[in-house]
Amino acid sequence: MQGPNAVKSTLRILQKPDHILALETFLLDREAANLSPRTLAFYRQKIAPFLDFLQRRGVAIADIGPDDVRAFLVSLKSGHAPGGVHAYFRAIRAFCRYLYAEGEIAHDPMARVHAPRVDLEPLAPADLDAVKAILATCDPKTEIGARDKAAILALLDSGLRASEFLALNVGDLDTRTGALTVRHSKSRKARVAFLGAKARREVLRYLAFREVGPNSPLWATLGGERLCYTGLRDILRRRARQAGVAAPTLHSFRRAFALLALRNGVDLVSLQRLLGHADLSVIRRYLAQTEADLQEAHRRAGVVDKWL
């Protein structure tokens, strides 16, 4: 027999429109599958407008068809880049597959909807001249200067995502080998990244200003709280203004790491593992190789020069 609280919960569910209930049960399923809060937020952000679109068209959840999805994707083109439209497509595909598996719809409409075409142009890495100018504004004799210099160098040297970088604790860094244990990765699988000798030296210089233990955040505010995404982004923007250069984005440091690693001879499989990618396809967008890079690759190959 249900208690009063269970009855009230059931009544709340029954009173919700089908579209809202479908989204909430999908998100609950994704959460039970241990997807990250960031991924759950992505699904909510992309699927909710689609459901609003269906309601305006008078389409019930059970009646979603391929043309409804196509019409929604076409409606996005005026205000979204191709990559943005593709993000909606991926979220709707996951949602519809869930509805089909749960028996909420008789047919999966996405089986007949082609993915929007996206030209995968290489993404620009952080400009190293700008990074050097930014580093020059950091006074390592002060705590804030030492922190900012160490963080910028470590962000570039590790190739970590900003969320992974900021989740590091002091105990996650092996100061002898430079190994970084990444416990909060996008895939939820722990992996190892590394810092070289120069970056480690600056991190140790920064930590000398603080009283820390293994579970202390590696990157902290002056008050000792864990540094957040906006805090790290604001450090870059403030330092860039002081240096008189354009501020690189946080993710552009990751792309710079990937490109420089490739130039320095790191093989793609090792690079994939360092970056924490499930496959090599994403890396292709990171590698904005210049004409000089390709010329050097051709010179090393030397098919005619070396073999004939």
LUMVOFI-104154 format. One record per residue (C-alpha): x, y negated, z negated; residue in three letters; residue number from 1. Coordinates in Angstrom, 2 decimals, decimal comma, padded with zeros to 5 digits. Example, Ala and Ser with C-alpha at 12.3 -4.5 7.8 and 13.67 -1.06 7.14 Angstrom:
2
+---------+---------+---------+------+-----+
!       x !       y !       z ! type ! seq !
+---------+---------+---------+------+-----+
!  012,30 !  004,50 ! -007,80 !  ALA !   1 !
!  013,67 !  001,06 ! -007,14 !  SER !   2 !
+---------+---------+---------+------+-----+
//
This chain:
308
+---------+---------+---------+------+-----+
!       x !       y !       z ! type ! seq !
+---------+---------+---------+------+-----+
!  000,00 !  000,00 !  000,00 !  MET !   1 !
!  001,37 ! -003,42 !  000,98 !  GLN !   2 !
!  002,00 ! -006,01 ! -001,71 !  GLY !   3 !
!  000,81 ! -009,65 ! -001,47 !  PRO !   4 !
!  004,08 ! -010,85 !  000,06 !  ASN !   5 !
!  004,04 ! -008,16 !  002,74 !  ALA !   6 !
!  000,44 ! -009,02 !  003,63 !  VAL !   7 !
!  001,31 ! -012,73 !  003,94 !  LYS !   8 !
!  004,31 ! -011,87 !  006,16 !  SER !   9 !
!  002,11 ! -009,72 !  008,40 !  THR !  10 !
! -000,44 ! -012,51 !  008,70 !  LEU !  11 !
!  002,25 ! -015,01 !  009,68 !  ARG !  12 !
!  003,45 ! -012,67 !  012,42 !  ILE !  13 !
! -000,07 ! -012,11 !  013,71 !  LEU !  14 !
! -000,67 ! -015,85 !  013,92 !  GLN !  15 !
!  002,38 ! -016,54 !  016,08 !  LYS !  16 !
!  001,95 ! -016,91 !  019,85 !  PRO !  17 !
!  003,17 ! -013,93 !  021,83 !  ASP !  18 !
!  005,99 ! -015,91 !  023,43 !  HIS !  19 !
!  007,45 ! -017,03 !  020,09 !  ILE !  20 !
!  007,02 ! -013,59 !  018,57 !  LEU !  21 !
!  008,78 ! -011,97 !  021,53 !  ALA !  22 !
!  011,76 ! -014,28 !  021,15 !  LEU !  23 !
!  011,99 ! -013,77 !  017,40 !  GLU !  24 !
!  011,83 ! -009,99 !  017,64 !  THR !  25 !
!  014,49 ! -010,05 !  020,38 !  PHE !  26 !
!  016,78 ! -012,18 !  018,22 !  LEU !  27 !
!  016,16 ! -009,88 !  015,26 !  LEU !  28 !
!  017,19 ! -006,94 !  017,43 !  ASP !  29 !
!  020,34 ! -008,77 !  018,51 !  ARG !  30 !
!  021,15 ! -009,69 !  014,92 !  GLU !  31 !
!  020,69 ! -006,05 !  013,88 !  ALA !  32 !
!  023,21 ! -005,16 !  016,60 !  ALA !  33 !
!  025,66 ! -007,40 !  014,70 !  ASN !  34 !
!  026,00 ! -010,09 !  017,35 !  LEU !  35 !
!  027,60 ! -013,30 !  016,17 !  SER !  36 !
!  025,56 ! -016,35 !  015,07 !  PRO !  37 !
!  027,01 ! -018,21 !  018,04 !  ARG !  38 !
!  025,67 ! -015,57 !  020,46 !  THR !  39 !
!  022,27 ! -015,63 !  018,77 !  LEU !  40 !
!  022,18 ! -019,42 !  019,13 !  ALA !  41 !
!  023,07 ! -019,04 !  022,81 !  PHE !  42 !
!  020,15 ! -016,67 !  023,39 !  TYR !  43 !
!  017,71 ! -018,92 !  021,57 !  ARG !  44 !
!  018,88 ! -022,00 !  023,45 !  GLN !  45 !
!  018,54 ! -020,36 !  026,87 !  LYS !  46 !
!  015,42 ! -018,23 !  026,40 !  ILE !  47 !
!  013,19 ! -020,77 !  024,63 !  ALA !  48 !
!  012,96 ! -023,10 !  027,70 !  PRO !  49 !
!  012,11 ! -020,08 !  029,86 !  PHE !  50 !
!  009,25 ! -019,16 !  027,54 !  LEU !  51 !
!  008,00 ! -022,76 !  027,57 !  ASP !  52 !
!  008,08 ! -022,58 !  031,37 !  PHE !  53 !
!  006,01 ! -019,37 !  031,32 !  LEU !  54 !
!  003,45 ! -020,91 !  029,00 !  GLN !  55 !
!  003,04 ! -023,93 !  031,27 !  ARG !  56 !
!  002,43 ! -021,54 !  034,16 !  ARG !  57 !
! -000,04 ! -019,52 !  032,09 !  GLY !  58 !
!  002,07 ! -016,36 !  032,32 !  VAL !  59 !
!  001,79 ! -013,89 !  029,43 !  ALA !  60 !
!  004,81 ! -011,92 !  028,24 !  ILE !  61 !
!  003,36 ! -008,68 !  029,62 !  ALA !  62 !
!  002,96 ! -010,27 !  033,07 !  ASP !  63 !
!  006,46 ! -011,68 !  033,63 !  ILE !  64 !
!  007,44 ! -011,05 !  037,24 !  GLY !  65 !
!  010,48 ! -011,68 !  039,44 !  PRO !  66 !
!  008,92 ! -014,79 !  040,98 !  ASP !  67 !
!  008,50 ! -016,35 !  037,53 !  ASP !  68 !
!  012,19 ! -015,90 !  036,84 !  VAL !  69 !
!  013,17 ! -017,18 !  040,28 !  ARG !  70 !
!  010,95 ! -020,24 !  039,91 !  ALA !  71 !
!  012,49 ! -021,06 !  036,53 !  PHE !  72 !
!  016,04 ! -020,74 !  037,87 !  LEU !  73 !
!  015,19 ! -022,99 !  040,83 !  VAL !  74 !
!  013,74 ! -025,57 !  038,41 !  SER !  75 !
!  017,10 ! -025,74 !  036,64 !  LEU !  76 !
!  019,16 ! -026,65 !  039,70 !  LYS !  77 !
!  018,46 ! -030,38 !  039,57 !  SER !  78 !
!  019,89 ! -030,80 !  036,07 !  GLY !  79 !
!  022,40 ! -027,98 !  035,67 !  HIS !  80 !
!  025,65 ! -026,90 !  037,27 !  ALA !  81 !
!  025,74 ! -023,43 !  038,86 !  PRO !  82 !
!  027,55 ! -022,06 !  035,84 !  GLY !  83 !
!  024,83 ! -023,40 !  033,55 !  GLY !  84 !
!  022,08 ! -021,78 !  035,64 !  VAL !  85 !
!  024,00 ! -018,52 !  035,53 !  HIS !  86 !
!  024,08 ! -018,72 !  031,72 !  ALA !  87 !
!  020,26 ! -018,91 !  031,67 !  TYR !  88 !
!  020,13 ! -015,96 !  034,05 !  PHE !  89 !
!  022,29 ! -013,81 !  031,74 !  ARG !  90 !
!  020,21 ! -014,63 !  028,68 !  ALA !  91 !
!  016,89 ! -013,96 !  030,46 !  ILE !  92 !
!  018,25 ! -010,69 !  031,83 !  ARG !  93 !
!  019,11 ! -009,47 !  028,32 !  ALA !  94 !
!  015,70 ! -010,59 !  027,04 !  PHE !  95 !
!  013,77 ! -008,85 !  029,81 !  CYS !  96 !
!  015,76 ! -005,66 !  029,43 !  ARG !  97 !
!  014,87 ! -005,67 !  025,74 !  TYR !  98 !
!  011,16 ! -006,20 !  026,52 !  LEU !  99 !
!  011,24 ! -003,34 !  029,03 !  TYR ! 100 !
!  013,02 ! -000,98 !  026,63 !  ALA ! 101 !
!  010,48 ! -001,83 !  023,92 !  GLU ! 102 !
!  007,54 ! -001,19 !  026,26 !  GLY ! 103 !
!  006,38 ! -004,82 !  026,11 !  GLU ! 104 !
!  006,52 ! -005,06 !  029,92 !  ILE ! 105 !
!  005,87 ! -002,28 !  032,43 !  ALA ! 106 !
!  008,68 ! -003,24 !  034,82 !  HIS ! 107 !
!  011,96 ! -005,06 !  034,40 !  ASP ! 108 !
!  011,59 ! -008,20 !  036,58 !  PRO ! 109 !
!  015,34 ! -008,77 !  036,59 !  MET ! 110 !
!  015,89 ! -005,60 !  038,63 !  ALA ! 111 !
!  014,77 ! -007,59 !  041,67 !  ARG ! 112 !
!  016,31 ! -010,98 !  040,82 !  VAL ! 113 !
!  019,77 ! -011,67 !  042,21 !  HIS ! 114 !
!  022,26 ! -013,46 !  039,99 !  ALA ! 115 !
!  022,86 ! -017,10 !  041,01 !  PRO ! 116 !
!  026,07 ! -017,52 !  042,93 !  ARG ! 117 !
!  028,84 ! -019,27 !  041,04 !  VAL ! 118 !
!  032,11 ! -020,32 !  042,61 !  ASP ! 119 !
!  034,67 ! -019,44 !  039,96 !  LEU ! 120 !
!  037,10 ! -022,31 !  040,30 !  GLU ! 121 !
!  040,14 ! -022,19 !  037,99 !  PRO ! 122 !
!  039,72 ! -024,19 !  034,78 !  LEU ! 123 !
!  042,30 ! -026,85 !  033,99 !  ALA ! 124 !
!  044,76 ! -026,16 !  031,15 !  PRO ! 125 !
!  045,90 ! -028,74 !  028,61 !  ALA ! 126 !
!  048,36 ! -031,21 !  030,11 !  ASP ! 127 !
!  051,70 ! -030,50 !  028,44 !  LEU ! 128 !
!  052,95 ! -034,07 !  028,83 !  ASP ! 129 !
!  049,85 ! -035,25 !  026,97 !  ALA ! 130 !
!  050,42 ! -032,61 !  024,29 !  VAL ! 131 !
!  054,01 ! -033,79 !  023,81 !  LYS ! 132 !
!  052,83 ! -037,39 !  023,48 !  ALA ! 133 !
!  050,23 ! -036,34 !  020,92 !  ILE ! 134 !
!  052,82 ! -034,40 !  018,91 !  LEU ! 135 !
!  055,04 ! -037,47 !  018,83 !  ALA ! 136 !
!  052,38 ! -039,30 !  016,77 !  THR ! 137 !
!  052,56 ! -036,70 !  013,96 !  CYS ! 138 !
!  054,83 ! -037,52 !  011,02 !  ASP ! 139 !
!  055,81 ! -034,15 !  009,50 !  PRO ! 140 !
!  056,93 ! -035,89 !  006,28 !  LYS ! 141 !
!  053,28 ! -036,41 !  005,35 !  THR ! 142 !
!  050,70 ! -033,69 !  004,71 !  GLU ! 143 !
!  048,32 ! -034,90 !  007,39 !  ILE ! 144 !
!  051,13 ! -035,31 !  009,91 !  GLY ! 145 !
!  052,57 ! -031,90 !  009,11 !  ALA ! 146 !
!  049,12 ! -030,31 !  009,38 !  ARG ! 147 !
!  048,28 ! -031,93 !  012,69 !  ASP ! 148 !
!  051,64 ! -031,05 !  014,25 !  LYS ! 149 !
!  051,48 ! -027,45 !  013,02 !  ALA ! 150 !
!  047,87 ! -027,02 !  014,15 !  ALA ! 151 !
!  048,51 ! -028,37 !  017,65 !  ILE ! 152 !
!  051,58 ! -026,19 !  018,14 !  LEU ! 153 !
!  049,89 ! -023,10 !  016,71 !  ALA ! 154 !
!  046,77 ! -023,61 !  018,81 !  LEU ! 155 !
!  048,91 ! -023,69 !  021,95 !  LEU ! 156 !
!  051,27 ! -020,91 !  020,89 !  ASP ! 157 !
!  048,61 ! -018,42 !  019,75 !  SER ! 158 !
!  046,10 ! -018,70 !  022,60 !  GLY ! 159 !
!  043,27 ! -018,26 !  020,09 !  LEU ! 160 !
!  039,74 ! -019,50 !  020,49 !  ARG ! 161 !
!  039,06 ! -022,47 !  018,22 !  ALA ! 162 !
!  036,61 ! -020,44 !  016,11 !  SER ! 163 !
!  039,20 ! -017,67 !  015,63 !  GLU ! 164 !
!  041,91 ! -020,21 !  014,88 !  PHE ! 165 !
!  039,90 ! -022,01 !  012,22 !  LEU ! 166 !
!  038,80 ! -018,78 !  010,52 !  ALA ! 167 !
!  042,41 ! -017,78 !  009,74 !  LEU ! 168 !
!  043,49 ! -017,48 !  006,13 !  ASN ! 169 !
!  047,03 ! -017,95 !  004,85 !  VAL ! 170 !
!  047,34 ! -014,19 !  004,33 !  GLY ! 171 !
!  046,53 ! -013,55 !  007,99 !  ASP ! 172 !
!  049,92 ! -014,93 !  009,04 !  LEU ! 173 !
!  053,03 ! -012,79 !  008,69 !  ASP ! 174 !
!  055,63 ! -015,51 !  008,41 !  THR ! 175 !
!  058,42 ! -013,03 !  009,17 !  ARG ! 176 !
!  057,13 ! -011,62 !  012,46 !  THR ! 177 !
!  054,67 ! -014,36 !  013,41 !  GLY ! 178 !
!  051,81 ! -011,85 !  013,66 !  ALA ! 179 !
!  048,34 ! -013,34 !  013,20 !  LEU ! 180 !
!  045,57 ! -010,96 !  012,19 !  THR ! 181 !
!  042,44 ! -012,21 !  013,94 !  VAL ! 182 !
!  039,52 ! -010,88 !  011,89 !  ARG ! 183 !
!  036,75 ! -013,09 !  013,27 !  HIS ! 184 !
!  036,97 ! -012,55 !  017,02 !  SER ! 185 !
!  034,22 ! -013,08 !  019,57 !  LYS ! 186 !
!  033,96 ! -009,32 !  020,13 !  SER ! 187 !
!  033,88 ! -008,62 !  016,36 !  ARG ! 188 !
!  036,98 ! -006,46 !  016,83 !  LYS ! 189 !
!  040,13 ! -007,36 !  014,92 !  ALA ! 190 !
!  043,23 ! -007,95 !  017,00 !  ARG ! 191 !
!  046,72 ! -009,40 !  016,65 !  VAL ! 192 !
!  048,05 ! -012,64 !  018,09 !  ALA ! 193 !
!  051,43 ! -014,24 !  017,45 !  PHE ! 194 !
!  053,25 ! -017,47 !  016,65 !  LEU ! 195 !
!  056,80 ! -018,10 !  017,78 !  GLY ! 196 !
!  059,61 ! -019,38 !  015,57 !  ALA ! 197 !
!  059,02 ! -023,10 !  016,22 !  LYS ! 198 !
!  055,30 ! -022,96 !  015,45 !  ALA ! 199 !
!  055,93 ! -020,83 !  012,32 !  ARG ! 200 !
!  058,47 ! -023,34 !  011,07 !  ARG ! 201 !
!  055,94 ! -026,16 !  011,34 !  GLU ! 202 !
!  053,22 ! -024,09 !  009,67 !  VAL ! 203 !
!  055,53 ! -023,36 !  006,73 !  LEU ! 204 !
!  056,42 ! -027,04 !  006,50 !  ARG ! 205 !
!  052,71 ! -027,85 !  006,33 !  TYR ! 206 !
!  051,93 ! -025,15 !  003,73 !  LEU ! 207 !
!  054,68 ! -026,56 !  001,49 !  ALA ! 208 !
!  052,37 ! -029,51 !  000,82 !  PHE ! 209 !
!  049,62 ! -027,24 ! -000,54 !  ARG ! 210 !
!  049,02 ! -024,76 ! -003,34 !  GLU ! 211 !
!  047,69 ! -021,73 ! -001,50 !  VAL ! 212 !
!  046,95 ! -018,05 ! -001,92 !  GLY ! 213 !
!  046,35 ! -015,28 !  000,63 !  PRO ! 214 !
!  042,63 ! -016,13 !  000,87 !  ASN ! 215 !
!  043,13 ! -019,88 !  001,24 !  SER ! 216 !
!  042,20 ! -021,31 !  004,63 !  PRO ! 217 !
!  045,25 ! -021,69 !  006,83 !  LEU ! 218 !
!  043,91 ! -025,00 !  008,19 !  TRP ! 219 !
!  042,36 ! -027,30 !  005,62 !  ALA ! 220 !
!  041,20 ! -030,83 !  005,02 !  THR ! 221 !
!  043,14 ! -033,00 !  002,60 !  LEU ! 222 !
!  040,54 ! -031,99 !  000,01 !  GLY ! 223 !
!  041,35 ! -028,30 !  000,50 !  GLY ! 224 !
!  038,17 ! -027,34 !  002,39 !  GLU ! 225 !
!  038,42 ! -025,20 !  005,51 !  ARG ! 226 !
!  038,87 ! -027,36 !  008,59 !  LEU ! 227 !
!  035,83 ! -027,15 !  010,88 !  CYS ! 228 !
!  035,52 ! -027,31 !  014,67 !  TYR ! 229 !
!  034,60 ! -031,00 !  014,75 !  THR ! 230 !
!  037,45 ! -031,77 !  012,38 !  GLY ! 231 !
!  040,01 ! -030,12 !  014,63 !  LEU ! 232 !
!  038,51 ! -031,77 !  017,69 !  ARG ! 233 !
!  038,62 ! -035,17 !  015,98 !  ASP ! 234 !
!  042,29 ! -034,67 !  015,10 !  ILE ! 235 !
!  043,07 ! -034,23 !  018,78 !  LEU ! 236 !
!  040,98 ! -037,22 !  019,80 !  ARG ! 237 !
!  042,50 ! -039,48 !  017,15 !  ARG ! 238 !
!  046,04 ! -038,44 !  018,00 !  ARG ! 239 !
!  045,36 ! -038,83 !  021,73 !  ALA ! 240 !
!  044,13 ! -042,40 !  021,18 !  ARG ! 241 !
!  047,31 ! -043,18 !  019,24 !  GLN ! 242 !
!  049,41 ! -041,70 !  022,04 !  ALA ! 243 !
!  047,43 ! -043,46 !  024,76 !  GLY ! 244 !
!  046,58 ! -040,26 !  026,62 !  VAL ! 245 !
!  043,41 ! -038,38 !  027,47 !  ALA ! 246 !
!  042,44 ! -035,93 !  024,74 !  ALA ! 247 !
!  042,66 ! -032,27 !  025,82 !  PRO ! 248 !
!  039,73 ! -030,07 !  024,87 !  THR ! 249 !
!  040,34 ! -027,38 !  022,29 !  LEU ! 250 !
!  039,72 ! -024,62 !  024,82 !  HIS ! 251 !
!  042,18 ! -026,12 !  027,28 !  SER ! 252 !
!  044,99 ! -025,09 !  024,91 !  PHE ! 253 !
!  043,91 ! -021,47 !  025,36 !  ARG ! 254 !
!  044,01 ! -021,87 !  029,14 !  ARG ! 255 !
!  047,47 ! -023,48 !  028,92 !  ALA ! 256 !
!  048,69 ! -020,52 !  026,85 !  PHE ! 257 !
!  047,40 ! -018,08 !  029,48 !  ALA ! 258 !
!  048,96 ! -019,93 !  032,41 !  LEU ! 259 !
!  052,32 ! -020,46 !  030,71 !  LEU ! 260 !
!  052,41 ! -016,82 !  029,60 !  ALA ! 261 !
!  051,87 ! -015,74 !  033,19 !  LEU ! 262 !
!  054,61 ! -018,07 !  034,43 !  ARG ! 263 !
!  056,97 ! -016,63 !  031,83 !  ASN ! 264 !
!  056,42 ! -013,09 !  033,06 !  GLY ! 265 !
!  053,74 ! -011,69 !  030,73 !  VAL ! 266 !
!  051,81 ! -008,92 !  032,49 !  ASP ! 267 !
!  048,04 ! -009,26 !  032,86 !  LEU ! 268 !
!  047,16 ! -006,34 !  030,60 !  VAL ! 269 !
!  049,22 ! -007,73 !  027,71 !  SER ! 270 !
!  047,77 ! -011,18 !  028,35 !  LEU ! 271 !
!  044,26 ! -009,74 !  028,28 !  GLN ! 272 !
!  044,93 ! -008,15 !  024,89 !  ARG ! 273 !
!  046,50 ! -011,30 !  023,46 !  LEU ! 274 !
!  043,50 ! -013,35 !  024,54 !  LEU ! 275 !
!  041,00 ! -010,75 !  023,31 !  GLY ! 276 !
!  039,15 ! -010,34 !  026,61 !  HIS ! 277 !
!  037,23 ! -007,15 !  027,31 !  ALA ! 278 !
!  038,37 ! -007,18 !  030,95 !  ASP ! 279 !
!  040,53 ! -009,12 !  033,36 !  LEU ! 280 !
!  037,74 ! -010,99 !  035,17 !  SER ! 281 !
!  037,64 ! -013,98 !  032,79 !  VAL ! 282 !
!  041,41 ! -014,43 !  032,94 !  ILE ! 283 !
!  041,18 ! -015,29 !  036,63 !  ARG ! 284 !
!  039,51 ! -018,60 !  035,77 !  ARG ! 285 !
!  042,27 ! -019,42 !  033,30 !  TYR ! 286 !
!  045,07 ! -019,09 !  035,79 !  LEU ! 287 !
!  045,01 ! -022,38 !  037,69 !  ALA ! 288 !
!  048,18 ! -021,58 !  039,56 !  GLN ! 289 !
!  049,82 ! -024,39 !  041,48 !  THR ! 290 !
!  051,36 ! -024,16 !  044,92 !  GLU ! 291 !
!  054,75 ! -024,05 !  043,22 !  ALA ! 292 !
!  053,65 ! -021,02 !  041,17 !  ASP ! 293 !
!  052,62 ! -019,19 !  044,29 !  LEU ! 294 !
!  055,79 ! -020,19 !  046,10 !  GLN ! 295 !
!  057,86 ! -018,79 !  043,22 !  GLU ! 296 !
!  055,82 ! -015,56 !  043,23 !  ALA ! 297 !
!  056,49 ! -015,21 !  046,96 !  HIS ! 298 !
!  060,19 ! -015,88 !  046,43 !  ARG ! 299 !
!  060,40 ! -013,17 !  043,74 !  ARG ! 300 !
!  058,62 ! -010,72 !  046,02 !  ALA ! 301 !
!  061,00 ! -011,53 !  048,89 !  GLY ! 302 !
!  059,45 ! -008,95 !  051,20 !  VAL ! 303 !
!  061,52 ! -009,93 !  054,25 !  VAL ! 304 !
!  064,39 ! -011,79 !  052,56 !  ASP ! 305 !
!  065,21 ! -008,88 !  050,24 !  LYS ! 306 !
!  064,16 ! -005,83 !  052,18 !  TRP ! 307 !
!  064,99 ! -006,49 !  055,84 !  LEU ! 308 !
+---------+---------+---------+------+-----+
//
